[in-house]
């Protein structure tokens, strides 16, 4: 996995369009932003994909090419390959 020099945080937005600038009414907007360390300075990056990549080493990873689904290492259903 590629290491990134990021500080990741929720994007904040007003809960209603008429409340812009009244920061007590701001909350997470389901968008994720970041500060990225580049060339000795922090750069603001909007709307990043903050999900971890799938890995065969993950306990709950289900390979879409071989969709056997497990819970607590027990097969709950297996689709034909």
matplotlib code that plots the C-alpha trace (Angstrom):
import matplotlib.pyplot as plt

x = [0.0, 1.3, 2.1, 0.6, 1.5, -2.1, -4.2, -7.7, -10.9, -14.6, -15.8, -18.1, -21.1, -24.2, -27.2, -29.3, -28.3, -29.6, -27.2, -23.9, -21.4, -23.1, -20.6, -22.5, -24.9, -22.2, -21.7, -20.1, -21.3, -20.3, -17.4, -13.8, -11.0, -7.3, -4.2, -1.3, 2.3, 3.9, 7.2, 7.4, 3.9, 0.4, -1.9, -5.7, -7.3, -11.1, -13.3, -10.7, -11.5, -10.4, -11.3, -8.6, -7.8, -9.1, -6.6, -6.5, -4.9, -8.1, -10.1, -13.5, -12.2, -14.5, -12.8, -15.3, -13.8, -14.6, -17.6, -17.6, -18.9, -17.8, -18.7, -16.3, -14.5, -17.7, -19.1, -22.5, -23.1, -21.0, -21.8, -20.7, -17.4]
y = [0.0, 3.4, 5.7, 9.2, 12.2, 13.4, 14.7, 13.5, 15.1, 15.5, 18.3, 20.6, 22.3, 24.1, 21.9, 24.4, 26.7, 29.8, 29.1, 29.7, 31.5, 30.4, 27.8, 26.4, 24.9, 23.1, 19.4, 16.6, 16.5, 12.9, 14.3, 13.8, 16.4, 16.3, 18.3, 16.8, 17.6, 18.5, 20.4, 21.6, 23.0, 21.7, 21.7, 21.4, 18.5, 18.2, 15.2, 12.4, 8.7, 7.7, 4.1, 1.5, -0.8, -4.3, -6.9, -10.6, -10.2, -8.6, -11.0, -9.9, -9.5, -11.2, -11.5, -10.5, -13.0, -15.8, -14.7, -17.0, -15.1, -15.9, -14.8, -15.9, -18.1, -20.1, -20.0, -18.5, -18.9, -19.8, -18.7, -20.9, -19.8]
z = [0.0, -0.9, 2.1, 1.8, 3.9, 4.5, 7.3, 6.5, 7.9, 7.3, 5.0, 7.0, 5.5, 6.8, 7.5, 5.5, 2.6, 4.5, 7.4, 5.5, 7.7, 11.0, 11.9, 14.9, 12.3, 10.3, 10.3, 8.2, 4.6, 3.7, 1.8, 2.9, 2.5, 3.3, 3.8, 1.8, 2.6, -0.7, -1.3, 2.3, 2.6, 3.3, 0.3, 0.6, -1.4, -1.7, -2.0, -1.7, -1.6, 1.9, 1.7, 2.3, -0.7, -0.6, 0.5, 0.6, 4.1, 5.4, 7.6, 6.1, 2.5, 0.0, -3.4, -6.0, -8.5, -6.0, -4.0, -1.0, 2.0, 5.5, 9.0, 11.8, 9.2, 8.5, 4.9, 5.0, 1.2, -1.8, -5.3, -8.3, -9.8]

ax = plt.figure().add_subplot(projection="3d")
ax.plot(x, y, z, "-o")
ax.set_aspect("equal")
plt.show()
